[in-house]
């Protein structure tokens, strides 16, 4: 079974990592799986790039930058991703696509595949699967919807756009997508139940077949290490209670909920029974040129961590991983933390409840309640059965998200579609 996965970038962002992880899992299960990307930032053996020659790379960079900056130009300063999808390229003549038994789409924005480029894939006469890593495929441009329900109809009157109305850019994008999708046969994979439910309400995708299959993770890489030893590695007192979170570029970044994290930490610091000196905060991610918030606890910035083994040790050093995201499909960080036996405190939103079971392997706080987010941290701070909670965190991943489990689900779907596809 030859499978080609298509993604804009290799390993960049959640979709890129999920794509590579799935391909590795499929190969380990006996498939012939390969990843093709629009643009590579550096040479790699993990994927093949469509843009190889200097001219192709220059065109790709032009498309990517034009797409990103023109998209930013039409939306308000709300820190919410939006794609106009005016730029793209045709890929139907590539030999690898012609030889494949099945094509699996992932995240194809930033100048890669426009609706008309997607429509052209029908010429290949192959079964097509598309995993929705965010909401863009069935909206008029936004990747994160929050409470907006305009995608139930035909978009328009978009709350993100500077110029909004019945026939605004979101509605025009919706029309272009409708035209591009109408003659293209594809089966949708939703990584979370939340995403599957959203798709069913969509005017563009509601009639399509949807399978709920989560992303996977390398359970031999993201695994538990002895907590005391992991803390010593990071030069942290083994007796400290360690909170960990990913860094968000700005406290005004609505999508990632940084302001709720700051409020929750300040709330926690003031609660009776909480000894501030016994708590340390770990923050990973890029903080270059970013607005730095004030944290109430001693804070260590780990920077961007590119080595997954080291990242697993950082997760293992933490007693709780905090993610204040307001909308997320199936965030890799939550899966990585649980795989390392570190419980997660998060809002009850998106696909996070598919992974975090309240008071079993973590804490699901009421949506947008910094106070309840703090309560989740406080619960773990005082919890006597921490070892059992950590055990349940790891077991959740092994039972439901391991490479073998997820690869098998994908291969069963692939084979059923190949069997149904006329030769």
C-alpha positions as MATLAB code, in Angstrom:
seq = 'XXXXXXXXXXXXXXXXXXXXXXXXXXXXXXXXXXXXXXXXXXXXXXXXXXXXXXXXXXXXXXXXXXXXXXXXXXXXXXXXXXXXXXXXXXXXXXXXXXXXXXXXXXXXXXXXXXXXXXXXXXXXXXXXXXXXXXXXXXXXXXXXXXXXXXXXXXXXXXXXXXXXXXXXXXXXXXXXXXXXXXXXXXXXXXXXXXXXXXXXXXXXXXXXXXXXXXXXXXXXXXXXXXXXXXXXXXXXXXXXXXXXXXXXXXXXXXXXXXXXXXXXXXXXXXXXXXXXXXXXXXXXXXXXXXXXXXXXXXXXXXXXXXXXXXXXXXXXXXXXXXXXXXXXXXXXXXXXXXXXXXXXXXXXXXXXXXXXXXXXXXXXXXXXXXXXXXXXXXXXXXXXXXXXXXXXXXXXXXXXXXXXXXXXXXXXXXXXXXXXXXX';
ca = [
       0.000    0.000    0.000;
       1.679    3.202   -1.227;
       0.530    6.320    0.633;
       1.655    9.895   -0.063;
       1.062   12.504    2.654;
       0.903   16.171    1.613;
       1.670   19.029    4.009;
       2.926   22.577    3.494;
       5.924   22.247    5.802;
       7.970   19.413    7.257;
       7.603   19.121   10.993;
       6.670   22.769   11.525;
       3.632   23.260   13.733;
       1.269   20.660   15.098;
       0.060   19.423   11.707;
       3.595   18.934   10.396;
       4.610   16.903   13.423;
       1.400   14.854   13.345;
       1.933   14.112    9.640;
       5.487   12.839   10.140;
       4.503   10.782   13.179;
       1.676    9.108   11.282;
       3.904    8.288    8.316;
       6.518    6.697   10.594;
       3.809    4.676   12.356;
       2.412    3.453    9.035;
       5.853    2.383    7.799;
       6.435    0.487   11.045;
       3.130   -1.321   10.395;
       4.084   -2.441    6.897;
       2.807    0.336    4.638;
       4.919    2.232    2.093;
       4.291    5.737    3.415;
       6.066    8.927    2.303;
       5.674   12.630    3.112;
       5.844   15.356    0.455;
       5.932   19.009    1.476;
       5.692   22.323   -0.314;
       8.744   23.814    1.351;
      11.636   22.561    3.485;
      13.627   24.913    5.678;
      16.519   22.422    5.620;
      17.352   19.164    3.884;
      15.917   16.071    5.534;
      15.393   12.363    5.014;
      11.898   12.546    6.531;
      10.186   14.212    3.562;
      10.586   15.190   -0.091;
       9.948   18.786   -1.169;
       8.069   19.833   -4.297;
      10.186   23.000   -4.394;
      13.742   21.818   -5.105;
      15.378   24.078   -7.675;
      16.335   27.681   -6.798;
      13.518   28.965   -9.022;
      10.947   26.641   -7.396;
      12.132   27.626   -3.922;
      11.960   31.319   -4.788;
       8.427   30.917   -6.104;
       7.421   28.974   -2.977;
       8.833   31.686   -0.715;
       6.979   34.329   -2.734;
       3.697   32.393   -2.437;
       4.151   31.712    1.281;
       5.009   35.297    2.189;
       2.342   36.777   -0.099;
      -0.304   34.501    1.366;
       0.678   35.260    4.932;
       1.078   39.027    4.654;
      -1.938   39.652    2.425;
      -4.042   37.533    4.802;
      -2.836   39.636    7.729;
      -3.652   42.768    5.737;
      -7.370   41.987    5.442;
      -8.030   40.980    9.053;
      -8.250   42.968   12.264;
      -5.435   42.799   14.803;
      -7.016   39.900   16.685;
      -4.197   37.342   16.596;
      -6.514   34.823   14.914;
      -5.109   32.884   11.915;
      -6.883   33.561    8.580;
      -5.959   32.370    5.070;
      -7.117   33.934    1.804;
      -5.730   31.032   -0.311;
      -5.086   33.093   -3.425;
      -1.708   31.473   -4.086;
      -0.833   27.869   -4.910;
       0.568   25.432   -7.414;
      -0.477   22.357   -9.401;
       1.103   19.063   -8.306;
      -0.856   16.532  -10.361;
       2.011   15.762  -12.765;
       4.379   14.562  -10.040;
       5.327   10.856  -10.572;
       5.034    9.983   -6.861;
       1.384   11.039   -6.813;
       0.654    9.056   -9.953;
       2.241    5.929   -8.454;
       0.504    6.185   -5.070;
      -2.425    3.982   -4.087;
      -3.835    6.743   -1.883;
      -3.213   10.448   -1.236;
      -3.506   11.806    2.300;
      -3.862   15.586    2.674;
      -2.939   17.385    5.883;
      -2.333   21.167    6.310;
      -2.055   22.747    2.842;
      -2.246   26.526    3.443;
       0.448   29.234    3.055;
       0.509   29.223   -0.745;
       0.499   25.456   -1.320;
      -2.882   24.183   -2.558;
      -5.763   26.497   -3.475;
      -9.282   25.070   -3.899;
      -8.703   24.793   -7.659;
      -5.413   22.935   -7.062;
      -7.265   20.509   -4.808;
      -9.941   20.037   -7.483;
      -7.221   19.065   -9.972;
      -6.273   16.063   -7.795;
      -9.411   14.339   -9.103;
      -7.506   13.856  -12.378;
      -5.235   11.371  -10.606;
      -8.178    9.032   -9.993;
      -6.944    8.042   -6.515;
      -8.705    7.682   -3.170;
      -8.073   10.862   -1.171;
      -8.117   11.265    2.610;
      -7.907   14.661    4.310;
      -7.098   15.119    8.004;
      -8.424   18.420    9.361;
      -5.828   19.731   11.804;
      -7.811   22.963   12.165;
     -11.075   24.433   10.858;
      -9.857   26.245    7.723;
     -10.983   23.633    5.203;
     -14.652   24.256    6.004;
     -14.645   27.987    6.764;
     -14.315   31.099    4.649;
     -10.770   31.661    5.860;
     -10.366   31.392    9.646;
      -8.442   28.504   11.202;
      -9.934   29.075   14.674;
     -13.684   29.743   14.979;
     -14.412   30.384   18.664;
     -18.154   31.091   18.924;
     -18.664   32.158   15.285;
     -21.243   30.013   13.474;
     -21.157   31.719   10.061;
     -19.593   28.552    8.606;
     -22.960   26.836    9.175;
     -24.177   28.872    6.188;
     -21.922   30.478    3.584;
     -19.726   32.672    5.802;
     -19.830   36.395    5.080;
     -20.193   39.088    7.755;
     -16.888   37.758    9.078;
     -16.037   39.213   12.513;
     -12.304   38.966   11.736;
     -12.258   41.092    8.589;
     -11.609   44.813    8.415;
     -14.232   45.056    5.660;
     -17.103   42.734    6.545;
     -20.400   42.131    4.773;
     -22.577   39.657    2.904;
     -20.119   39.341    0.011;
     -16.866   39.851    1.913;
     -13.644   37.885    1.419;
     -14.821   35.061    3.700;
     -17.925   34.532    1.544;
     -15.876   34.714   -1.659;
     -13.468   32.140   -0.232;
     -16.437   29.946    0.717;
     -17.694   30.055   -2.876;
     -14.257   29.172   -4.260;
     -14.000   26.245   -1.863;
     -17.467   25.015   -2.780;
     -16.508   25.034   -6.447;
     -13.194   23.313   -5.755;
     -14.683   20.618   -3.549;
     -17.847   19.779   -5.492;
     -16.203   17.373   -7.959;
     -13.449   16.117   -5.653;
     -14.099   12.875   -3.845;
     -12.367   12.655   -0.475;
     -12.906   11.116    2.952;
     -12.394   13.287    6.018;
     -10.474   12.299    9.132;
     -11.213   14.331   12.264;
      -8.557   13.879   14.988;
     -11.129   14.694   17.681;
     -14.829   14.250   18.368;
     -15.109   18.035   18.652;
     -13.739   18.480   15.136;
     -16.075   15.797   13.753;
     -19.073   17.543   15.314;
     -17.949   20.881   13.862;
     -17.638   19.372   10.383;
     -21.186   18.029   10.521;
     -22.490   21.570   11.113;
     -20.496   22.890    8.155;
     -22.303   23.973    4.993;
     -19.250   22.944    2.946;
     -18.573   19.533    4.492;
     -21.663   18.448    6.416;
     -22.645   15.733    3.915;
     -19.165   14.176    3.740;
     -18.116   10.941    5.423;
     -16.058   11.604    8.551;
     -13.929    9.156   10.539;
     -12.642   10.093   13.989;
      -9.025    8.909   14.204;
      -6.649   10.690   16.595;
      -3.070   11.661   15.869;
      -0.333    9.450   17.245;
       2.902    9.926   19.144;
       6.246    8.134   19.477;
       5.681    6.307   22.757;
       9.296    5.084   22.828;
      10.521    8.703   22.704;
       7.879   10.460   24.791;
       8.025    8.242   27.845;
       8.336    8.741   31.598;
      11.690    9.400   33.236;
      12.279    9.364   36.992;
      10.911   12.721   38.120;
      13.599   13.488   40.665;
      16.338   12.727   38.126;
      14.639   14.807   35.444;
      14.420   17.755   37.850;
      18.096   17.437   38.728;
      18.919   17.472   34.996;
      17.241   20.883   34.761;
      18.962   22.030   37.981;
      15.679   22.085   39.890;
      15.357   20.992   43.502;
      13.699   17.519   43.386;
      11.367   18.607   46.208;
       9.943   21.512   44.214;
       6.447   21.282   42.710;
       7.013   22.047   39.013;
       4.479   23.566   36.653;
       5.221   23.563   32.923;
       3.649   25.379   29.997;
       4.436   26.347   26.426;
       5.275   29.962   25.744;
       2.810   32.097   23.774;
       4.183   35.104   21.861;
       1.943   37.663   23.540;
      -0.376   37.902   26.499;
      -2.874   39.351   23.999;
      -2.786   36.162   21.894;
      -6.429   35.145   22.153;
      -6.116   31.698   20.539;
      -3.588   30.359   23.046;
      -5.109   31.992   26.118;
      -1.912   33.376   27.661;
      -3.804   35.940   29.753;
      -5.737   33.114   31.455;
      -2.469   31.353   32.327;
      -1.079   34.508   33.943;
      -4.308   35.160   35.863;
      -4.483   31.538   37.033;
      -0.889   31.559   38.269;
      -1.471   34.818   40.159;
      -4.636   33.326   41.677;
      -2.780   30.168   42.716;
       0.013   32.155   44.359;
      -2.476   33.885   46.680;
      -4.323   30.770   47.862;
      -4.013   29.505   51.456;
      -1.780   26.465   51.708;
       0.237   27.366   48.620;
       3.890   28.015   49.446;
       5.255   30.103   46.580;
       8.859   29.168   47.308;
       8.012   25.473   46.783;
       6.764   26.036   43.235;
       8.796   26.541   40.076;
       7.533   27.302   36.588;
       9.072   25.918   33.380;
       8.293   27.641   30.077;
       9.394   26.239   26.723;
       9.105   27.790   23.282;
      10.490   30.755   21.375;
      10.499   33.983   23.369;
      12.604   36.067   20.988;
      11.210   39.563   20.410;
       8.129   38.643   22.426;
       6.318   40.510   25.148;
       7.333   38.934   28.450;
       4.654   38.668   31.124;
       5.336   38.747   34.863;
       5.041   35.363   36.593;
       4.466   35.018   40.363;
       6.786   31.996   40.731;
      10.452   31.406   40.021;
      10.515   30.813   36.275;
      12.987   28.970   34.048;
      12.787   29.573   30.302;
      13.850   26.482   28.401;
      13.768   28.109   24.961;
      12.873   26.191   21.824;
      13.533   22.482   22.347;
      14.287   20.652   19.101;
      15.450   17.389   20.662;
      12.427   15.238   21.513;
      14.302   13.088   24.035;
      15.288   16.198   25.976;
      11.733   17.523   25.650;
      10.419   14.253   27.151;
      12.751   14.721   30.112;
      11.424   18.255   30.567;
       7.844   16.978   30.600;
       8.913   14.297   33.094;
      10.413   16.949   35.370;
       7.023   18.650   35.646;
       4.325   17.686   38.134;
       1.666   19.302   35.927;
       1.507   20.628   32.381;
      -0.749   23.674   31.988;
      -2.329   24.578   28.659;
      -4.778   27.521   28.642;
      -5.704   27.121   24.957;
      -9.201   28.356   24.123;
      -9.632   26.243   21.003;
      -7.491   23.308   19.937;
      -8.183   20.246   17.840;
      -5.918   17.624   19.438;
      -2.855   19.492   20.726;
       0.439   17.609   20.512;
       1.688   19.121   23.770;
      -1.144   17.524   25.745;
      -0.448   14.138   24.170;
       3.296   14.489   24.749;
       2.833   15.408   28.395;
       0.489   12.513   29.122;
       2.852   10.116   27.310;
       5.548   11.243   29.760;
       3.174   10.492   32.682;
       2.669   14.161   33.489;
      -0.963   15.116   34.193;
      -2.492   18.027   32.282;
      -4.553   20.977   33.499;
      -6.536   22.553   30.661;
      -9.816   24.141   29.692;
     -12.667   21.863   28.684;
     -12.510   22.790   24.984;
     -11.869   21.334   21.540;
     -10.369   17.868   21.459;
      -8.640   18.130   24.837;
     -11.407   16.115   26.617;
     -10.613   13.242   24.194;
      -7.278   12.946   26.014;
      -7.721   14.405   29.493;
     -10.134   12.611   31.836;
     -11.180   14.898   34.674;
      -9.625   13.966   38.033;
      -8.192   10.771   36.526;
      -5.184   11.834   34.435;
      -5.597   15.595   34.748;
      -8.039   18.412   35.362;
     -10.566   19.942   32.926;
     -11.309   23.497   33.992;
     -14.450   25.408   33.125;
     -14.002   27.272   29.856;
     -12.302   30.655   30.211;
     -12.208   30.363   34.013;
      -8.727   31.290   35.234;
      -9.985   30.567   38.753;
     -10.839   26.964   37.886;
      -7.542   26.580   36.018;
      -5.844   27.571   39.275;
      -8.021   25.050   41.139;
      -6.687   22.306   38.865;
      -3.109   23.246   39.722;
      -4.004   23.429   43.417;
      -5.592   19.961   43.238;
      -2.392   18.422   41.917;
      -0.285   20.418   44.396;
      -2.124   18.850   47.345;
      -2.995   15.474   45.766;
      -1.666   12.452   47.691;
      -2.237    9.929   44.882;
       0.011   11.677   42.351;
       1.680    8.383   41.344;
      -1.672    6.855   40.302;
      -2.625    9.954   38.320;
       0.724    9.820   36.520;
       0.212    6.121   35.773;
      -3.206    6.844   34.270;
      -1.732    9.601   32.107;
       0.715    7.196   30.469;
      -1.895    4.429   30.172;
      -4.264    6.791   28.315;
      -1.704    7.250   25.554;
      -0.680    3.595   25.298;
      -4.300    2.453   25.061;
      -5.679    5.062   22.676;
      -2.926    6.954   20.830;
       0.019    4.587   20.369;
       1.598    4.116   16.931;
       0.224    0.596   16.529;
      -3.344    1.561   17.447;
      -3.502    4.636   15.206;
      -1.668    3.055   12.259;
      -4.104    0.137   12.254;
      -7.112    2.475   12.212;
      -5.685    4.415    9.282;
      -4.761    1.300    7.304;
      -8.244   -0.178    7.736;
      -9.749    3.057    6.400;
      -7.226    3.267    3.555;
      -7.877   -0.320    2.463;
     -11.652    0.128    2.536;
     -11.362    3.206    0.292;
      -8.919    1.486   -2.079;
     -11.280   -1.506   -2.355;
     -14.199    0.801   -3.203;
     -12.243    2.884   -5.715;
     -12.702    1.813   -9.340;
      -9.501    0.861  -11.133;
];
